[in-house]
Amino acid sequence: MASGPTAAAPSSRLQMDYETKIFPHVGGYGRYNRIVVVFSWFPNFAVMLNLFSDVFYTQIPDSYHCKPDPTLLPSAFLLSNFSRQGYLNLTIPWVDGSGLSHCELFRYPPNSSDFSENAPRERVSCTRGWEYNHAAGLQSNFVTEWNLVCSDYWKIPVQHICFMTGWILGYVFLGTLCDWLGRRRAFLVSISLSSLFGVALCLSSSAVVFLLLRFSQGAMLAGVFVSSYVARLELCDPPHRLMVAMVSGVFGVFAELLLPGMAVLCRDWPVLQAVATLPLLLLLSYWCCASVFPESPRWLLATEQIPQVKRSLQEFSTRNGVCLQDDLYPGETLLSDIDSAYIEDCGPSYYSVLELRRTRVIWKNCLILSFTLFIGTGIQYCFTRNLHHYSTNFYFSYFLRVVMGAVACVFICLSVNHFGRRGMLLLSAIITGLSSLLLLALTQYLQGGLVLVLSIVGLLFSQALAMLSVFFACEVMPTVVRGGCLGLVLASGCIGMAASSLMELQNNSGYFLHHVIFASFAVLSVLSIMLLPESKRKPLPDSMKDGECQRRPPLFLSRPDRDNLPLLCTRPPLSEYNPDNYSRLVSATRKMLTKDNLPYRIAVPTHPPLLSENETQEREDEMRRETS
């Protein structure tokens, strides 16, 4: 909500158009803006490195079995009479189709001497732990460290759900913190705490401690992502926003590509955690170098922090090679226009996502984009599961998903600026829904190659749907609540990611229902996307009023003069009145009258001039006659 005494201030003040009146005069998307944008890409690399390392921490080895327990064997047993494989076959049950049993051992009667398959024996749970083959990339991870298999398998999806819950809470609360404290402060707080939790994770001594620290680090990483994403787009002009956002996605894809090699080199999960935390520690240098991640001047102006925004604009203009300073006629300068637009001496106005309850358009856009992101992240589990049926190799599905993410970035860059945000979001939702429905209905009738193609196409467009939903949400949300609204949208995406862990928690018993629900949601989203506005080549909305003024364009483009009849078409009369020039004249006059160092002053006597005695006597007589 808006802070106390300034809640009504924005309605009485002249809100300046940042995109047209301020941004071009401080250098636009100049050299300094480009440098800051480049430095804002590195946090995305660090965040994705820590997010997807969870895949390697919780990867179950392809094969594992109980450690043989000699106490379960009869006293007449002699190990020297058996080979290694024979000893394992004697002590561990064999399961058709999967090899040695993962969770059971044979226990023989104490005096038994029969070691054949027909010997009397019973099955018991593991008594001395497990022997594992190496997990993907790592020799030891979260699973092998604390034996999270068999009866403790449920702890793995619970860990992922807790990790995603941390992200959800981080997006909601730290996104709102971006609107209260600013993009830079929220980023620095998040990066500091995420680094601290990352170092503590390397020293985890139990599964419970690991889970709690992972939850906390997830919340802080969410703050790093949302603050850097918002700050990045607020420094760009409309033609460059899409490319800047997609390049940040490429940095995330690059982090995913590096992870398998890093896991092979690190071998143990604490070492991999230390390597993943190192980029976060390097980002702490942004504390000292304020110029590489400055506060967003757009947010400062939208929240009416006038002294701060003037300093910020002067810094941006100087570094971009543009001069901003007061001249002899201050009404002709940008800084004087800001002073005249916010002439009252009031404090800043801060807003939160609770303001959405008073809106219609902003709340509708936030809800629709949250819904599409939820579908885009949740339905990916349906496609990757089909990839597992085609090949059980971990690296096959992992690299295929990462490559599809890179292709989705390229696809968005090539199409969205040409066909519009809403049109490509609609296309992505349609293809995602069709791929899911075809797999759902025709999997048993299709060839394996067709199932693979449909899964790859669905995976590609579901990732495009998710990326474009995040970018679209950042463009249509007002600056005063952009962090909080984007946090709500991203939180819904994490709920979709956590839905796959719920399926694994139930041993995939509800997979069919999961697939049906998300396929239905994908079809339903096609209708809701049509209610969104179009933000292509449009300035970012700054105030709540700007956000409410966004309207959806027509589905089919029509001729602009279709309803203009020649006989009824009239030309508006020309007017010599220009409100912009008039307001500048008024602001300049007011500014000059309030200054003390004017070139001339009109002297006003502090006492009446001296009169002669006769004139004084005559005035006194006139005053007596008037009173009588």
Secondary structure, DSSP 8 states (H G I E B T S, - for coil): ---GGGTTHHHHS----IIIIIGGGGTSS-HHHHHHHHHHHHHHHHHHHHHHHHHHHT---S-EEE---GGGS-TT--GGGS-HHHHHHHHS-EETTTEE-SSEEEE--TT----STTS--EEEE-SS-EEE---SS-SB-HHHHHT--GGGTTHHHHHHHHHHHHHHHHHHHHHHHHHHH-HHHHHHHHHHHHHHHHHHHTT--SHHHHHHHHHHHHHHHHHHHHHHHHHHHHTS-HHHHHHHHHHHHHHHHHHHHHHHHHHHHH-BHHHHHHHHHHHHHHGGGGGT-GGGS---HHHHHHTT-HHHHHHHHHHHHHHTT------SSGGGSHHHHHHHHT-S--------GGGGGG-SHHHHHHHHHHHHHHHHHHTHHHHHHHHHHH---HHHHHHHHHHHHHHHHHHHHHHHHHH-HHHHHHHHHHHHHHHHHHHHHHGGGS-HHHHHHHHHHHHHHHHHHHHHHHHHHHHHS-GGGHHHHHHHHHHHHHHHHHHHHHHHHTTTTTHHHHHHHHHHHHHHHHHHHTTS---TT-----SHHHHHT-----SS---TTTT--TTT----------HHHHHHHHHHHHHHHH-S--S------SS-----HHHHHHHHHHHHHHH-
